[in-house]
Amino acid sequence: MADQGENSRRPLREEDVCEHVLSPDDMKRFHADGYLVLPWPVLEAHALDAVRQTAEELMVAGPETVARLYEHHANETGDEDAVLFHCLGGWRVASALADLVYNPAIIGPVSQLLPSLASEDGAPRAGVRLWHDQLFCKPGGIGGPVAWHQDMSYWTRTAPAAHHLTIHVALDDQNHENGGLYVVPGSQTWDLLPVTSRHFDDMDSIHSVLTSEQSAAFHPHLLGLKAGYASIHHSHTVHGSWPNTSSAPRRAAAVNVIADGVYANDDSPLLAGVPPVPCGEPLVGEYFPLLFEP
């Protein structure tokens, strides 16, 4: 695993992302459903192998590497029969993940979607900053679930909510058996729900906070992503995944992005090891780099 070191990359510009433009129909699908499967791969074979290798190395990383991450959970669930490796901040220590967060195949579409969340379609591209990245790895046979949740429920210390997006990148072919990603279409219009399973282990816990209308509309859809492909979802879109009962690992990366100008919503720490951002001040600087500059 190559150490990323201090970030010195320049933001992408429009000429860097011009090959990755969403169609009007893509934009409409995203706004109707709260998610979109990108029509192109974001990782070709060599880059896919590099991210997979990085994930395996981070699962057994030593204390010096772990100290530079925002979070490192060898097993988020705490159950040895339902193992979920989860870490945040890998872009700071691994070049393969730094390449992923600056990937034009990802940044192109989010630079289109972010302004459309707060204004009319066709608004100018938005400046895009990194919020943080994540890895979720489920070992074969004992891989744990990721309980139903909305990402914004964990991110209430930042605002406005409409200026956050998540890109989920499949590192292995996903299906129901191996714990592939499901989303609940239309749930992006729901109010923010409380976190009901802090360790991601209770798939049924969300039903305790749903209204009768939400329960009636709760029809999860399996995305069935292929390795190297990605989906983008709204910060309120409910999503989750079942345990991995297959014999092979199911690994995924997530890139969480914000529009330039998103600010701290209170004085709580944003991420472990990151200097505090005063309430009302925008997220800027080396920990929240500008990925795209229109």
RODO-2510 file (C-alpha; in nm, 4 decimals, decimal comma):
residues 294
     n   res          X          Y          Z
     1     m     0,0000     0,0000     0,0000
     2     a     0,1542     0,3260    -0,1147
     3     d     0,1395     0,6055     0,1427
     4     q    -0,0588     0,8959     0,0012
     5     g     0,1139     1,1504     0,2226
     6     e     0,0104     1,5154     0,2185
     7     n    -0,2461     1,5889    -0,0503
     8     s    -0,1171     1,8150    -0,3277
     9     r    -0,3528     1,7287    -0,6141
    10     r    -0,5208     1,9999    -0,8132
    11     p    -0,8993     2,0032    -0,8434
    12     l    -1,0460     1,8545    -1,1591
    13     r    -1,1859     2,0971    -1,4157
    14     e    -1,4596     2,0609    -1,6757
    15     e    -1,2168     1,9380    -1,9399
    16     d    -1,1184     1,6521    -1,7068
    17     v    -1,4745     1,5231    -1,6665
    18     c    -1,6251     1,5998    -2,0086
    19     e    -1,6411     1,2301    -2,1023
    20     h    -1,8619     1,1527    -1,8014
    21     v    -2,1808     1,3527    -1,8437
    22     l    -2,5242     1,2389    -1,7303
    23     s    -2,8114     1,2572    -1,9760
    24     p    -3,1367     1,4414    -1,8970
    25     d    -3,2998     1,1003    -1,8453
    26     d    -3,0277     1,0038    -1,5958
    27     m    -3,0920     1,3233    -1,4022
    28     k    -3,4675     1,2611    -1,3987
    29     r    -3,4189     0,9045    -1,2722
    30     f    -3,1984     1,0260    -0,9899
    31     h    -3,4480     1,2872    -0,8774
    32     a    -3,7411     1,0452    -0,9020
    33     d    -3,5774     0,7516    -0,7248
    34     g    -3,3082     0,9086    -0,5039
    35     y    -3,0315     0,7030    -0,6618
    36     l    -2,8700     0,6281    -0,9952
    37     v    -2,6503     0,3429    -1,1196
    38     l    -2,3830     0,5055    -1,3317
    39     p    -2,3881     0,3841    -1,6930
    40     w    -2,0091     0,3466    -1,7115
    41     p    -1,7465     0,1661    -1,5017
    42     v    -1,5537     0,3878    -1,2609
    43     l    -1,2702     0,1384    -1,2062
    44     e    -1,1047    -0,0557    -1,4855
    45     a    -0,9248    -0,3827    -1,4098
    46     h    -0,5888    -0,2461    -1,2906
    47     a    -0,7410     0,0241    -1,0693
    48     l    -0,9992    -0,2208    -0,9369
    49     d    -0,7257    -0,4636    -0,8329
    50     a    -0,5360    -0,1809    -0,6626
    51     v    -0,8374    -0,0778    -0,4524
    52     r    -0,9117    -0,4399    -0,3640
    53     q    -0,5514    -0,4892    -0,2502
    54     t    -0,5687    -0,1673    -0,0473
    55     a    -0,8872    -0,2877     0,1228
    56     e    -0,7223    -0,6156     0,2203
    57     e    -0,4179    -0,4340     0,3552
    58     l    -0,6225    -0,1869     0,5568
    59     m    -0,8157    -0,4694     0,7186
    60     v    -0,4921    -0,5787     0,8894
    61     a    -0,3209    -0,2389     0,9074
    62     g    -0,0708    -0,1683     1,1823
    63     p    -0,1102     0,0981     1,4512
    64     e     0,0781     0,3712     1,2626
    65     t    -0,1562     0,3458     0,9646
    66     v    -0,4673     0,3120     1,1816
    67     a    -0,3696     0,6291     1,3680
    68     r    -0,3909     0,8284     1,0433
    69     l    -0,7408     0,7030     0,9615
    70     y    -1,0537     0,8727     1,0931
    71     e    -1,1988     0,5378     1,2018
    72     h    -1,0902     0,1734     1,1808
    73     h    -1,3283    -0,1032     1,2875
    74     a    -1,1993    -0,4561     1,2393
    75     n    -1,5569    -0,5641     1,3052
    76     e    -1,8199    -0,2914     1,3311
    77     t    -2,0897    -0,5345     1,4484
    78     g    -1,8893    -0,6836     1,7361
    79     d    -2,0234    -1,0290     1,6441
    80     e    -1,7596    -1,2790     1,5299
    81     d    -2,0238    -1,4553     1,3212
    82     a    -2,1246    -1,1328     1,1415
    83     v    -1,8009    -0,9539     1,0536
    84     l    -1,8120    -0,6082     0,8961
    85     f    -1,4813    -0,4301     0,8404
    86     h    -1,5382    -0,0554     0,8152
    87     c    -1,2888     0,2288     0,7942
    88     l    -1,2904     0,5996     0,7093
    89     g    -1,0074     0,8109     0,5718
    90     g    -0,8227     0,5606     0,3576
    91     w    -0,7575     0,8284     0,0954
    92     r    -0,5067     0,9828     0,3373
    93     v    -0,2857     0,6728     0,3503
    94     a    -0,3351     0,4875     0,0199
    95     s    -0,2803     0,6206    -0,3301
    96     a    -0,5403     0,3839    -0,4796
    97     l    -0,8106     0,5441    -0,2657
    98     a    -0,6817     0,8958    -0,3340
    99     d    -0,7104     0,8144    -0,7042
   100     l    -1,0667     0,6979    -0,6439
   101     v    -1,1841     1,0193    -0,4741
   102     y    -1,0401     1,2238    -0,7647
   103     n    -1,1826     0,9855    -1,0271
   104     p    -1,3381     1,1837    -1,3187
   105     a    -1,5947     0,9071    -1,3756
   106     i    -1,7327     0,9878    -1,0293
   107     i    -1,6704     1,3604    -1,0034
   108     g    -1,8251     1,4388    -1,3423
   109     p    -2,1772     1,3238    -1,2527
   110     v    -2,1749     1,4542    -0,8945
   111     s    -2,0721     1,7978    -1,0212
   112     q    -2,3956     1,7897    -1,2250
   113     l    -2,6176     1,6463    -0,9545
   114     l    -2,5183     1,8652    -0,6608
   115     p    -2,6490     2,1958    -0,8030
   116     s    -2,9667     2,0279    -0,9254
   117     l    -3,0550     1,9257    -0,5693
   118     a    -3,1022     2,2866    -0,4668
   119     s    -3,2040     2,4519    -0,7947
   120     e    -3,3438     2,3809    -1,1363
   121     d    -3,1917     2,1201    -1,3658
   122     g    -2,9339     2,2791    -1,5893
   123     a    -2,7729     2,4875    -1,3148
   124     p    -2,3975     2,5413    -1,3526
   125     r    -2,1732     2,2649    -1,2259
   126     a    -2,0979     2,2814    -0,8553
   127     g    -1,7656     2,2946    -0,6812
   128     v    -1,7191     1,9531    -0,5168
   129     r    -1,5320     1,8799    -0,1958
   130     l    -1,4509     1,5514    -0,0262
   131     w    -1,6368     1,4823     0,2963
   132     h    -1,4682     1,1469     0,3557
   133     d    -1,4260     0,8019     0,2050
   134     q    -1,5131     0,4599     0,3472
   135     l    -1,4494     0,0891     0,2965
   136     f    -1,7019    -0,1824     0,3818
   137     c    -1,5758    -0,5410     0,3626
   138     k    -1,7786    -0,8553     0,4361
   139     p    -1,5783    -1,1800     0,4522
   140     g    -1,7252    -1,4838     0,2811
   141     g    -1,9608    -1,6901     0,4948
   142     i    -1,9465    -1,4637     0,8009
   143     g    -1,9934    -1,1184     0,6505
   144     g    -2,2281    -0,9022     0,8543
   145     p    -2,5116    -0,6749     0,7415
   146     v    -2,5252    -0,2987     0,7004
   147     a    -2,8594    -0,2091     0,8564
   148     w    -3,1062     0,0230     0,6817
   149     h    -3,0128     0,3877     0,7287
   150     q    -2,9901     0,7324     0,5723
   151     d    -2,6368     0,8676     0,5484
   152     m    -2,7424     1,2133     0,6663
   153     s    -2,8535     1,0662     0,9978
   154     y    -2,4835     1,0249     1,0766
   155     w    -2,3832     1,3625     0,9293
   156     t    -2,6097     1,6098     1,1115
   157     r    -2,3051     1,8128     1,2164
   158     t    -2,2879     1,9444     0,8564
   159     a    -2,5424     2,1392     0,6489
   160     p    -2,7295     2,1819     0,4234
   161     a    -2,8359     1,8209     0,3824
   162     a    -2,9248     1,8620     0,0135
   163     h    -2,5597     1,9274    -0,0694
   164     h    -2,4326     1,5792     0,0214
   165     l    -2,4033     1,2743    -0,2058
   166     t    -2,2662     0,9227    -0,1648
   167     i    -2,1005     0,7178    -0,4382
   168     h    -2,0978     0,3434    -0,3662
   169     v    -1,8329     0,1569    -0,5669
   170     a    -1,8571    -0,2206    -0,5967
   171     l    -1,5229    -0,3993    -0,5686
   172     d    -1,6896    -0,7379    -0,6288
   173     d    -1,9998    -0,8381    -0,8232
   174     q    -2,2954    -0,7854    -0,5885
   175     n    -2,6059    -0,9961    -0,5383
   176     h    -2,8422    -1,0820    -0,2538
   177     e    -2,6398    -1,3851    -0,1426
   178     n    -2,3183    -1,1893    -0,0870
   179     g    -2,4797    -0,8868     0,0770
   180     g    -2,5163    -0,6507    -0,2177
   181     l    -2,6511    -0,2982    -0,1819
   182     y    -3,0267    -0,2394    -0,1657
   183     v    -3,1975     0,1015    -0,1800
   184     v    -3,5542     0,2113    -0,1050
   185     p    -3,6711     0,4103    -0,4104
   186     g    -3,8367     0,7402    -0,3269
   187     s    -3,7098     0,7527     0,0318
   188     q    -3,4997     1,0597    -0,0476
   189     t    -3,8173     1,2626     0,0119
   190     w    -3,8575     1,1342     0,3680
   191     d    -3,7683     1,3430     0,6707
   192     l    -3,4450     1,2575     0,8466
   193     l    -3,4773     0,9385     1,0505
   194     p    -3,2853     0,8673     1,3717
   195     v    -3,0015     0,6160     1,3735
   196     t    -3,1552     0,2906     1,4925
   197     s    -2,8580     0,0532     1,4639
   198     r    -2,5355     0,2269     1,5611
   199     h    -2,3273    -0,0818     1,4778
   200     f    -2,5187    -0,1655     1,1576
   201     d    -2,6191    -0,5074     1,2887
   202     d    -3,0007    -0,4892     1,3283
   203     m    -3,1720    -0,4946     0,9888
   204     d    -3,5211    -0,4668     1,1377
   205     s    -3,4576    -0,1726     1,3701
   206     i    -3,5556     0,0964     1,1185
   207     h    -3,9160    -0,0240     1,1146
   208     s    -3,9596     0,1051     1,4685
   209     v    -3,9328     0,4671     1,3440
   210     l    -4,1200     0,4520     1,0127
   211     t    -4,4632     0,6083     0,9670
   212     s    -4,7406     0,3916     0,8275
   213     e    -4,6956     0,5633     0,4894
   214     q    -4,3213     0,4957     0,4912
   215     s    -4,3767     0,1329     0,5880
   216     a    -4,6173     0,0918     0,2969
   217     a    -4,3597     0,2421     0,0598
   218     f    -4,0695     0,0358     0,1957
   219     h    -3,9867    -0,1773    -0,1092
   220     p    -3,6076    -0,2286    -0,1245
   221     h    -3,4482    -0,2707    -0,4650
   222     l    -3,1283    -0,4713    -0,5191
   223     l    -2,8904    -0,2725    -0,7406
   224     g    -2,6889    -0,5788    -0,8468
   225     l    -2,3759    -0,3749    -0,9188
   226     k    -2,0925    -0,5360    -1,1102
   227     a    -1,7343    -0,4996    -0,9889
   228     g    -1,5944    -0,1619    -1,0908
   229     y    -1,9375    -0,0022    -1,1296
   230     a    -2,0957     0,2497    -0,8942
   231     s    -2,4209     0,4022    -0,7807
   232     i    -2,4898     0,7520    -0,6465
   233     h    -2,7513     0,8162    -0,3816
   234     h    -2,9072     1,1130    -0,2042
   235     s    -2,8160     1,1741     0,1612
   236     h    -3,1736     1,0827     0,2695
   237     t    -3,2094     0,7694     0,0536
   238     v    -3,2583     0,4654     0,2769
   239     h    -3,0181     0,1857     0,1903
   240     g    -2,8609    -0,1225     0,3448
   241     s    -2,7386    -0,4723     0,2726
   242     w    -2,7878    -0,8211     0,4105
   243     p    -2,5104    -1,0535     0,5393
   244     n    -2,2683    -1,2245     0,3042
   245     t    -2,3593    -1,5932     0,2985
   246     s    -2,1479    -1,6689    -0,0091
   247     s    -1,8005    -1,8199     0,0075
   248     a    -1,6239    -1,5136    -0,1378
   249     p    -1,5692    -1,1651     0,0063
   250     r    -1,7963    -0,8730    -0,0784
   251     r    -1,6046    -0,5460    -0,0671
   252     a    -1,7107    -0,1916    -0,1487
   253     a    -1,5761     0,1617    -0,1281
   254     a    -1,7798     0,4754    -0,0672
   255     v    -1,6874     0,8312    -0,1611
   256     n    -1,8933     1,0894     0,0261
   257     v    -1,8885     1,4334    -0,1343
   258     i    -2,0277     1,7758    -0,0528
   259     a    -2,0869     2,0935    -0,2498
   260     d    -1,8280     2,3618    -0,1906
   261     g    -1,9792     2,5798     0,0815
   262     v    -2,1197     2,3087     0,3086
   263     y    -2,0572     2,4232     0,6654
   264     a    -2,0270     2,2869     1,0185
   265     n    -2,3697     2,2791     1,1809
   266     d    -2,2484     2,2716     1,5427
   267     d    -1,9212     2,2643     1,7323
   268     s    -1,8955     1,8844     1,7497
   269     p    -1,5806     1,7238     1,6055
   270     l    -1,6364     1,6393     1,2405
   271     l    -1,3889     1,3516     1,2118
   272     a    -1,1356     1,2019     1,4502
   273     g    -0,8032     1,3831     1,4303
   274     v    -0,9393     1,6700     1,2225
   275     p    -0,9038     2,0203     1,3696
   276     p    -1,2434     2,1594     1,4791
   277     v    -1,4434     2,3636     1,2309
   278     p    -1,6379     2,6394     1,4113
   279     c    -2,0152     2,6257     1,3778
   280     g    -2,1228     2,8133     1,0652
   281     e    -1,7821     2,7950     0,8988
   282     p    -1,7371     2,6066     0,5666
   283     l    -1,5459     2,2814     0,5363
   284     v    -1,2201     2,3684     0,3587
   285     g    -0,8519     2,2841     0,3685
   286     e    -0,6442     1,9699     0,3480
   287     y    -0,8982     1,7431     0,5191
   288     f    -1,1821     1,8491     0,2874
   289     p    -1,0013     1,9039    -0,0435
   290     l    -1,1646     2,0608    -0,3461
   291     l    -1,2125     1,7759    -0,5949
   292     f    -1,3756     1,9771    -0,8718
   293     e    -1,3570     2,3466    -0,9484
   294     p    -1,6062     2,4723    -1,2105
***
